[in-house]
Amino acid sequence: MKNTRCLCVLALIALLLLSSRTAQADESMALSQGQTVYVPAYSHIYIGNREQPFLLTITLSIRNIDAKHPVTLTAVDYYDTEGKRIRQYLEKPVSLGPWESIRYVVPQKDKSGGSGANFVVGWNAKKAVNPVIIEAIMIGAESQQGISFTSRGQAINTAN
């Protein structure tokens, strides 16, 4: 009887510890008032032994995942494989309301970005919010072959 009671107490303590860790994980979710985000993209990939380019359409998707507060996009720039900026999408800041998203498309015939293309996106908010989700979706079809894949952005430090 004493062992059973001891096991019950230990189980209760373990359960309390686990539930407090879960609560801490939820409470410690990182909020942000802005970021610069690097997003890998590919205007083409190579196929076959002769490394033939397979052209892709790129869709950059930017999503405000905060339920209460807007975010402001301050930059959406497209770079080629050599790191040269080839397109600046914003002439002025763009606001995204709660749950709102926006997209920018690089057409399949535009191969200027190359296999190492990327976007750099800047955003900010007046209050700390859930960081935006930024993804590149690449898709292409040729003859009877099709391919699609995504890449997710990574926040970077530009204060070097």
Secondary structure, DSSP 8 states (H G I E B T S, - for coil): -HHHHHHHHHHHHHHHHHHHHHHHHHHT---EEEEEEEEE--SEEEETTTTEEEE-EEEEEEE---SS--EEEEEEEEE-TTS-EEEE--SS-EEE-TT-EEEEEE-TT--SS-TT-EEEEEEEEEEEE---EEEEEEEEEETTEEEEEEEE-EEE----
